[in-house]
């Protein structure tokens, strides 16, 4: 699939349980129809990096939408990567709930399916950091055919807003899930990665789990000190293959 299509971008609005939420939309030029992907932010919001990921998908021939999942607490939130900004993002993360996050992703899917340039079949989902956890959660939605979950901490131990860990919902995943982790991630011990792999296998979820030697948390983001270009490039190739085969 080409990676050089002209694109157009816009800020749009989705309606999640009667709540208006902003979202960033990136589309390839041309009429389509194109496959579509929901991009779920890190704790830093729908910032320049997340918009760049959506743009990258659009250049590769996908309609991509990134909902502002902190919108109820901090409309339009986006920050950089300083420690104080990280702490602020984590504060808003604690204020999220699984049911609201699922509603947000479903609302993003509904907007995609309302567009004439989007294929009528299922949608992909990709998330990073906290968004990696949210993407694993969103994989349980019937409309999500393929999920790329990047270093989502806490999948084995909690769910946003409280309740049984998100891992216990693995049996609800009907599509394919790829997980991406770094061997040096201080937030996600490899024992937890093994638990995720075991549960995906136990529930017969089509999956692959990739562990990149020497990579830490946030290795995909070229604006973070933890950026690992080799791991990021290898992971992107796997994402492109996953979505090419399933969407």
Protein Blocks (a to p, Z undefined) as FASTA:
>chain_A
ZZkbccddddddddeehiacdddddddedjbjaddddddddfkopafklmmmmmmmmmno
pacddddfklmmmghiacdfbfklmmmmmmmmmmpcfklmmmmmmmmmmmmmmpmkbcfb
dcddddehjlmmmmmmmmmpmklmbdcdehiehklmocehiaadfklmmmmpmbdcdddd
dfklcklcfklmmmmmmmmmmnopacdddddehiaehklpmkbfklcfklmmmmmmmmmm
mmmmmZZ
